[in-house]
Amino acid sequence: MIRMLASVRDVREAQIVLDAGVEVIDLKQPSDGALGALPPDVIRAVVRQVAGRATTSATAGNIDPDAVALQAAMAAIAATGVDIVKAGLFPAGWEQGGRDYDAVRACLGALEALPGVRRIAVMFADLAPSLEMVEAVADAGFDGVMVDTAFKQGRSLCDVADGAWLAEFVARARACGLMCGLAGSLRAGHIGALAAHAPDYLGFRGALCVGSRRAQQLDSDAVAAVRRALSSVQPATCEPA
């Protein structure tokens, strides 16, 4: 089964996706880039509200490859009680063209496990990561890896990564025993092609919002429509996470 991940920013939005049967409720601040972090008290409130009825995840923020800063941010998020903490693999100066993945690998290798919480690393397809980063994530002891887009300017994952690249990403994650997910300005129309790769989950934000704008409030009808579309396309080869 391919699960649906929905990014939310508060208790009200969390209730909308919970009512729709979304399996992974992801906490982030959509007005602050790809992985903007929410205040810990907001995350705690959502975790209490969900009460184990769905998996909860939260982002650690848009942090350059600094192991000390990233470890501290991840530990603070883990302390809220979420099931999963997400860490972005941002090269330093990525907005100005920085693509130094050696520093990213070094940062990954210096991170320590967080008891009681799973860790997922987020690669960004539009920042030209080598697929060898998947193995680096596994070597660092993470539980999963996903691919997203860093620039939220209207281009989706399907605009910046072709099917062969995505298929290899999923295959490498599977070979490493990692959970894997695909996200990045996805719409309902992308579900069929991406489901064929059989990731563990597909992630959505903009497609669930009023006017399909990620910084707007969630629209319960849009959430339900995406949920139905994903439920109707489930590859027989997909394995549960």
HELIX and SHEET records of a PDB file:
HELIX    1   1 VAL A   11  ASP A   19  1                                   9    
HELIX    2   2 PRO A   40  VAL A   50  1                                  11    
HELIX    3   3 ALA A   67  ALA A   78  1                                  12    
HELIX    4   4 TRP A   94  GLN A   96  5                                   3    
HELIX    5   5 TYR A  101  ALA A  110  1                                  10    
HELIX    6   6 ALA A  125  LEU A  127  5                                   3    
HELIX    7   7 MET A  133  ASP A  139  1                                   7    
HELIX    8   8 LEU A  157  VAL A  160  1                                   4    
HELIX    9   9 GLY A  163  ALA A  175  1                                  13    
HELIX   10  10 ALA A  188  HIS A  190  5                                   3    
HELIX   11  11 ILE A  191  ALA A  195  1                                   5    
HELIX   12  12 GLY A  206  LEU A  208  5                                   3    
HELIX   13  13 VAL A  210  SER A  212  5                                   3    
HELIX   14  14 SER A  220  SER A  231  1                                  12    
SHEET    1   A 9 ARG A   3  VAL A   8  0                                        
SHEET    2   A 9 VAL A  24  LEU A  27  1                                        
SHEET    3   A 9 THR A  55  THR A  59  1                                        
SHEET    4   A 9 ILE A  84  GLY A  88  1                                        
SHEET    5   A 9 ARG A 118  PHE A 124  1                                        
SHEET    6   A 9 GLY A 144  ASP A 148  1                                        
SHEET    7   A 9 MET A 179  LEU A 182  1                                        
SHEET    8   A 9 TYR A 201  PHE A 204  1                                        
SHEET    9   A 9 ARG A   3  VAL A   8  1                                        
END                                                                             
